[in-house]
Amino acid sequence: MTSPLSELLNLDLSDTKKIIAEYIWIGGSGMDIRSKARTLPGPVSDPTKLPKWNYDGSSTDQAAGDDSEVILYPQAIFKDPFRKGNNILVMCDAYTPAGDPIPTNNRNKAVKIFDHPNVKAEEPWFGIEQEYTLLKKDVKWPLGWPLGGFPGPQGPYYCAVGADKAFGRDIVDAHYKACLYSGLSIGGANGEVMPGQWEFQISPTVGIGAGDQLWVARYILERITEICGVIVSFDPKPIQGDWNGAAAHTNFSTKSMRKDGGLDLIKEAIKKLEVKHKQHIAAYGEGNERRLTGKHETADINTFSWGVANRGASVRVGRDTEKEGKGYFEDRRPSSNMDPYLVTSMIAETTIL
C-alpha cells in the first residue's frame, strides 16, 4: 500500500507540459554540492536554451554579504532519475554579474585548456574511478562496522558478496541504475578493500565531459544516500590505521597514445608528469597526504614512480597497454575528494601542452 506522500511524489505532470530543472553547482569548499529547482515551460535538451539563474553566494562562501549575487550558467543537461519524465538535472558553473568566472570556478579554467587546438586535436579521454565510504548518519562510522569497534582485517571485502562482507549494496545498485537512466557514462561499480567502501567508474569521456559527469554522479549519490539516511564520505583516509584510503584514480589517453607506437608517447607523458609532480599533488585533493603513504596500494606523496601493473606506483601502465604498445595510463595520485575539472585539465595541460 502506497502512502499519500509517495503518491504525491509520483504524480504524473505530463498534462501540465511544464518541467522541473534542478540546477546543480559546486559551493565554496570545492566539495559541497548545491542545487535548487525551477519550473520551465517545456522540455529542454540544449543547455544554451536554458535561462541563467542566480543564487546567494554569501551563503556558500563565494561572495560578500553586501554584494552576494552569483550567476549560474547552465553547461550540461542530464535526465532526472528522481522526478523522471522530462525533468532534468543541469550542471552549472558560476560567474559574477559582470560575467567573470568566480575564483572557485575550476570548470571555466578547464574549458580554456580543453578548447586549445592542440588539446582538441588529441581528443583526450578520461576514465575516473571514484571511491567513497558509506557512513552511519548519527555516529559517522562506516556501514557494517561494529559500533565503536573494528571489523576483521582487510582481505575478504574487496568485490565481495555476503551479509558479513558487503555493506550498502542497495545504495550502490540504486546509484548505478540512476546514473544509467540519467545518461551518464557509468562503466561499473564494485566493493572496495575497506569494508563499507565502494567504487564506481565514469567510462572514458572526452575532455570537459568527464568532469561534468563525475560531479553529476556525485550529486546523484548524495541524493540517494540522503533518502537512505546514510552519509557518503569522499575523505581520502576516512579511518586512520591499517585501512585503505579512498582515491579517484584517473585514466588518460590521447588519440596518439591510442594508435600504434602510442606506448612511447605514454612514457614521454609520464616523464612530463614527473617534472610537475609537486604542482599536481597540490591540486589533487585535500588531505591526500594521509592517504599517499607508500602503503595500502599507494606511492609515497613525495616520490614520483611509475610501473607496469604496479598499484603501488604514482602512475600505472596496464599489462594490455604494454603488450599492445598503445593505450592509456592511470594516474593513481588523485584523492577521492579531488575536483575532476582541475585534475583532468592539469593532466591534459602537462602532457599535451
Secondary structure, 3 states (H helix, E strand, C coil): CCCHHHHHHCCCCHHHCCEEEEEEEECCCCCCEEEEEEEECCCCCCHHHCCCEEEEHHHCCCCECCECEEEEEEEEEEECCCCCCCCEEEEEEEECCCCCECCCCHHHHHHHHHCCHHHHHCCCEEEEEEEEEEEECCCCCECCCCCCCCCCCCCCCCCCCCCCCCCCHHHHHHHHHHHHHHCCCEEEEEECCCCCEEEEEEEEEECHHHHHHHHHHHHHHHHHHHHHCEEEECCCCCCCCCCCCCEEEEEEECCCCCCCCHHHHHHHHHHHHHHCHHHHHHHCCCCHHHCCECCCCCCECCCCCEEECCCCCCEEECHHHHHHCCCCEEECCCECCCCHHHHHHHHHHHHHC
